[in-house]
Amino acid sequence: MISTLVLTAGLGKRLDPLTRLVAKPAVPVGAETLGGRVLRWLAREGITDAVLNLHHLPHTITGMIGDGASYGLRVRYSWEPVLLGSAGGPRHALPLINTDPFLIVNGDTLTDVALAPLIDAHARTGADVTMGVIPNPAKDRYNGIAADASGRVLGFIPKGHAQDSWHFVGIQVVNARVFAALPDHTPAETVHGVYRDLIRAAPGRVRVFPVTAAFHDVGTPADYVSTCRVFGGLDTRGNIVWPGARVSPGARLTRSVVGGGIDVPAGFSADHAMLVPASVACPGDRCEVVGNLALFKI
């Protein structure tokens, strides 16, 4: 089976302030972390070798995953002192990737896509990039991909469009040459750079492949709560309490997220909020600070 690069270097800004505590792949989703669930899915699909790129709070990922043995595969890491983006990250990781083509998987989405048909389609069409897609479920929220009947990508459409489009589920098969010519240690993007140029220069080198699968985008706090509702991890009042956090029986919390390492005292109340240590609050934050806790609305 081909090697996989899991994109885990991002800042996770949409999930702020939770990502001030851990990198997004390290947030708990039920009894497992988000990144751990991605790795277990890859192992079930026959992947044995994965590279994770790192930048934001890297110790929260490496401390959780280690060498990957507990997840059933070998994991190595590509360190990015400067965040290199969706194309610069793969370019920097190429020396660690053992196969050509290889998979690129987003580290902040959960799905159960069967990988073999996607990989087979990539080989059959001779594409340089094959993106797993579903019909766009929310055109007002998600950018779209325009493609012809054969699967050739024609362009990328900003969210808010009305036309039929595909939605990328964060899984793609790529040939190494797509990134090999890029300068290393230099930020670069795929959709707004490399892929756009490929489409213009040689139509058909970037293609879509429709997949049938569950898809969970852990983007915003509301997405995170919805995903945890599917995978477990909510108490009877709809709260998510991270490992290491403690909520007094006398506290009144509903539909809230309690970040790790804090104590919520008796008499404290919050609804539809994210609770994190007050020490991570910044000037200008739209939050309420109560003692050692900072409350951000979901």
C-alpha positions as CSV (number, residue, x, y, z in Angstrom):
1,M,0.0,0.0,0.0
2,I,1.2,3.5,-0.7
3,S,2.6,5.9,1.8
4,T,0.5,8.7,3.4
5,L,1.1,12.2,4.4
6,V,-1.3,13.4,7.1
7,L,-1.6,17.2,7.2
8,T,-1.4,18.1,10.9
9,A,0.7,21.3,10.9
10,G,-2.1,23.9,10.7
11,L,-2.9,26.5,13.4
12,G,-6.5,25.3,13.8
13,K,-7.7,28.9,14.0
14,R,-11.4,28.1,13.4
15,L,-11.3,25.9,16.6
16,D,-9.9,28.7,18.7
17,P,-9.5,28.9,21.8
18,L,-9.3,25.1,22.1
19,T,-6.3,25.0,19.8
20,R,-4.5,27.3,22.2
21,L,-4.3,24.2,24.4
22,V,-3.5,21.4,21.8
23,A,-3.1,21.1,18.1
24,K,-6.4,20.3,16.4
25,P,-5.5,16.6,15.7
26,A,-5.0,16.2,19.5
27,V,-8.5,17.3,20.5
28,P,-10.5,14.4,22.0
29,V,-13.4,13.0,20.0
30,G,-15.0,10.5,22.3
31,A,-12.6,8.0,23.7
32,E,-10.0,8.8,21.0
33,T,-8.3,11.9,19.6
34,L,-9.1,13.3,16.2
35,G,-5.7,12.4,14.8
36,G,-5.9,9.0,16.4
37,R,-9.1,8.2,14.7
38,V,-7.6,9.3,11.3
39,L,-4.6,6.9,11.9
40,R,-6.8,4.0,12.9
41,W,-8.9,4.4,9.7
42,L,-5.7,4.5,7.6
43,A,-4.5,1.3,9.3
44,R,-7.9,-0.4,8.6
45,E,-7.5,0.6,5.0
46,G,-4.1,-1.2,4.8
47,I,-1.8,1.8,5.2
48,T,1.4,0.9,7.0
49,D,3.5,4.0,6.7
50,A,2.5,7.6,7.5
51,V,4.3,10.9,7.7
52,L,2.7,13.8,9.8
53,N,3.8,17.3,9.3
54,L,4.2,19.5,12.4
55,H,4.2,23.1,13.3
56,H,1.7,24.3,15.9
57,L,2.1,22.8,19.4
58,P,3.9,19.8,17.9
59,H,4.5,18.1,21.3
60,T,0.7,17.6,21.7
61,I,0.8,15.4,18.5
62,T,4.1,13.6,19.0
63,G,3.3,12.9,22.6
64,M,0.0,11.3,21.6
65,I,1.1,9.3,18.6
66,G,4.7,8.5,19.2
67,D,6.0,6.1,16.5
68,G,2.5,5.0,15.6
69,A,2.9,1.4,16.8
70,S,-0.2,1.7,19.0
71,Y,-2.2,2.7,16.0
72,G,-1.0,-0.2,13.8
73,L,1.4,1.7,11.5
74,R,4.8,3.4,11.4
75,V,4.7,7.2,11.9
76,R,7.5,9.7,11.1
77,Y,7.4,13.5,11.3
78,S,8.2,16.4,9.0
79,W,9.0,19.5,11.0
80,E,8.0,22.9,9.6
81,P,9.7,25.8,11.5
82,V,7.6,28.1,9.2
83,L,4.1,26.9,8.2
84,L,4.5,25.8,4.6
85,G,0.9,25.4,3.4
86,S,-0.9,22.7,1.5
87,A,1.7,22.4,-1.2
88,G,4.9,23.6,0.6
89,G,4.2,21.0,3.3
90,P,4.1,18.0,0.9
91,R,7.2,19.4,-0.9
92,H,9.1,19.5,2.4
93,A,8.0,16.0,3.4
94,L,9.0,14.3,0.1
95,P,12.3,12.8,1.4
96,L,10.3,10.9,4.0
97,I,7.7,9.5,1.6
98,N,8.5,6.1,0.3
99,T,6.1,5.7,-2.6
100,D,5.1,7.5,-5.8
101,P,2.2,8.2,-6.0
102,F,1.3,8.8,-2.3
103,L,-1.8,9.8,-0.4
104,I,-2.4,13.2,1.3
105,V,-5.0,13.2,4.0
106,N,-6.3,16.1,6.0
107,G,-5.7,15.7,9.7
108,D,-8.9,17.5,10.8
109,T,-11.6,15.5,9.0
110,L,-13.1,12.1,9.7
111,T,-14.4,9.8,7.1
112,D,-14.6,6.1,6.2
113,V,-13.7,6.4,2.5
114,A,-12.5,3.1,1.0
115,L,-9.0,4.0,-0.4
116,A,-8.4,1.2,-2.9
117,P,-10.9,2.5,-5.5
118,L,-9.5,6.0,-5.2
119,I,-6.0,4.7,-5.7
120,D,-7.0,2.5,-8.6
121,A,-8.8,5.4,-10.3
122,H,-5.7,7.5,-10.0
123,A,-3.6,4.9,-11.8
124,R,-6.3,4.2,-14.4
125,T,-6.7,7.8,-15.6
126,G,-3.0,8.8,-15.5
127,A,-3.8,11.9,-13.5
128,D,-1.2,13.7,-11.3
129,V,-3.8,14.5,-8.6
130,T,-7.0,12.6,-7.8
131,M,-9.3,14.3,-5.2
132,G,-11.9,12.3,-3.3
133,V,-15.2,14.3,-3.5
134,I,-18.9,14.2,-2.6
135,P,-21.7,16.4,-3.9
136,N,-21.2,19.8,-2.2
137,P,-23.5,19.6,0.9
138,A,-23.4,23.3,1.7
139,K,-22.6,25.7,-1.1
140,D,-22.9,28.7,1.1
141,R,-20.3,27.3,3.4
142,Y,-17.9,25.3,1.3
143,N,-15.9,26.1,-1.8
144,G,-16.7,23.9,-4.7
145,I,-14.9,22.1,-7.4
146,A,-16.2,22.3,-11.0
147,A,-15.5,19.2,-13.1
148,D,-16.6,17.7,-16.4
149,A,-18.4,14.4,-16.9
150,S,-15.1,12.5,-17.1
151,G,-13.9,13.9,-13.8
152,R,-11.4,16.5,-15.1
153,V,-11.3,19.5,-12.8
154,L,-12.2,22.7,-14.6
155,G,-11.7,25.1,-11.7
156,F,-12.4,25.9,-8.1
157,I,-15.5,27.9,-7.1
158,P,-15.7,30.2,-4.0
159,K,-18.4,29.4,-1.5
160,G,-21.7,31.2,-2.0
161,H,-22.1,29.8,-5.5
162,A,-25.4,28.3,-6.9
163,Q,-24.1,25.9,-9.5
164,D,-23.6,22.2,-9.0
165,S,-20.2,21.4,-7.6
166,W,-18.1,18.8,-5.8
167,H,-16.8,19.0,-2.2
168,F,-13.3,17.8,-1.4
169,V,-13.3,15.4,1.6
170,G,-9.7,15.9,2.4
171,I,-8.3,12.7,0.7
172,Q,-6.2,12.7,-2.5
173,V,-3.7,10.7,-4.4
174,V,-0.8,12.6,-5.9
175,N,2.3,12.1,-7.9
176,A,5.5,13.3,-6.4
177,R,6.4,15.4,-9.4
178,V,3.5,17.8,-8.6
179,F,5.5,19.1,-5.7
180,A,9.1,18.1,-6.5
181,A,9.9,21.3,-8.6
182,L,8.8,23.6,-5.8
183,P,11.5,25.3,-3.7
184,D,11.8,23.7,-0.3
185,H,11.2,25.7,2.9
186,T,8.9,28.0,0.9
187,P,5.2,28.3,1.6
188,A,2.9,27.3,-1.3
189,E,-0.7,26.3,-1.8
190,T,-2.5,23.7,-3.9
191,V,-5.9,25.0,-4.9
192,H,-4.8,28.6,-5.1
193,G,-1.5,27.8,-6.7
194,V,-0.1,24.5,-7.9
195,Y,-3.4,22.8,-8.8
196,R,-4.7,26.0,-10.5
197,D,-1.6,26.1,-12.6
198,L,-1.8,22.4,-13.5
199,I,-5.4,22.8,-14.7
200,R,-4.4,25.7,-17.0
201,A,-1.3,24.0,-18.4
202,A,-2.6,20.5,-18.9
203,P,-6.3,19.8,-18.4
204,G,-6.9,16.4,-17.0
205,R,-3.9,16.3,-14.7
206,V,-6.2,17.2,-11.8
207,R,-9.3,15.0,-11.5
208,V,-12.1,14.2,-9.0
209,F,-13.3,10.8,-7.9
210,P,-16.7,10.6,-6.3
211,V,-16.8,8.6,-3.1
212,T,-19.6,7.3,-0.9
213,A,-18.7,7.8,2.8
214,A,-19.5,9.5,6.0
215,F,-17.8,12.9,6.3
216,H,-17.2,15.0,9.4
217,D,-15.4,18.3,9.1
218,V,-14.0,19.3,12.5
219,G,-13.7,23.0,11.6
220,T,-15.6,25.2,14.0
221,P,-16.5,24.6,17.7
222,A,-20.1,23.8,16.5
223,D,-18.6,21.2,14.1
224,Y,-16.6,19.8,16.9
225,V,-19.6,19.4,19.2
226,S,-21.6,17.8,16.4
227,T,-18.8,15.3,15.6
228,C,-18.5,14.3,19.3
229,R,-22.2,13.7,19.3
230,V,-21.7,11.1,16.6
231,F,-18.7,9.4,18.1
232,G,-19.5,9.7,21.8
233,G,-18.0,11.9,24.4
234,L,-21.0,14.0,25.5
235,D,-22.4,13.8,29.0
236,T,-26.1,13.8,29.8
237,R,-26.2,17.6,29.5
238,G,-24.4,17.7,26.2
239,N,-21.0,18.7,27.6
240,I,-17.6,17.6,26.4
241,V,-15.1,17.3,29.3
242,W,-11.5,16.8,28.3
243,P,-9.2,14.4,30.1
244,G,-7.5,16.2,32.9
245,A,-10.4,18.6,33.5
246,R,-12.6,18.3,36.6
247,V,-16.2,19.6,36.9
248,S,-17.7,19.8,40.4
249,P,-21.0,18.1,40.8
250,G,-22.4,21.4,41.9
251,A,-21.5,23.2,38.7
252,R,-24.2,23.9,36.1
253,L,-22.9,23.3,32.6
254,T,-24.9,22.6,29.5
255,R,-23.8,22.2,25.9
256,S,-20.2,23.3,26.8
257,V,-16.6,22.2,26.2
258,V,-14.3,22.0,29.2
259,G,-10.6,22.1,28.1
260,G,-8.0,20.0,29.8
261,G,-6.3,21.0,33.0
262,I,-9.0,23.2,34.6
263,D,-11.4,22.8,37.6
264,V,-14.9,24.1,37.3
265,P,-16.1,24.9,40.8
266,A,-19.5,24.3,42.4
267,G,-22.0,27.1,41.7
268,F,-20.4,27.9,38.3
269,S,-22.8,28.0,35.4
270,A,-22.3,28.2,31.6
271,D,-24.3,27.3,28.5
272,H,-23.0,26.8,25.0
273,A,-19.5,27.9,26.0
274,M,-15.9,26.8,25.7
275,L,-14.0,26.9,29.0
276,V,-10.2,27.2,29.0
277,P,-7.6,28.4,31.5
278,A,-7.7,32.2,31.9
279,S,-4.0,32.2,31.4
280,V,-4.5,31.6,27.6
281,A,-6.9,34.5,27.2
282,C,-5.4,37.4,25.2
283,P,-6.2,41.1,25.1
284,G,-9.0,41.8,22.7
285,D,-10.6,38.4,23.2
286,R,-14.4,38.4,23.3
287,C,-14.6,36.3,26.4
288,E,-15.6,36.4,30.0
289,V,-12.9,35.7,32.6
290,V,-14.1,34.3,35.9
291,G,-11.4,33.5,38.4
292,N,-9.1,31.0,36.6
293,L,-11.5,30.3,33.8
294,A,-12.1,32.0,30.5
295,L,-15.5,31.5,28.8
296,F,-15.8,31.8,25.0
297,K,-19.3,31.4,23.4
298,I,-19.8,28.6,20.9
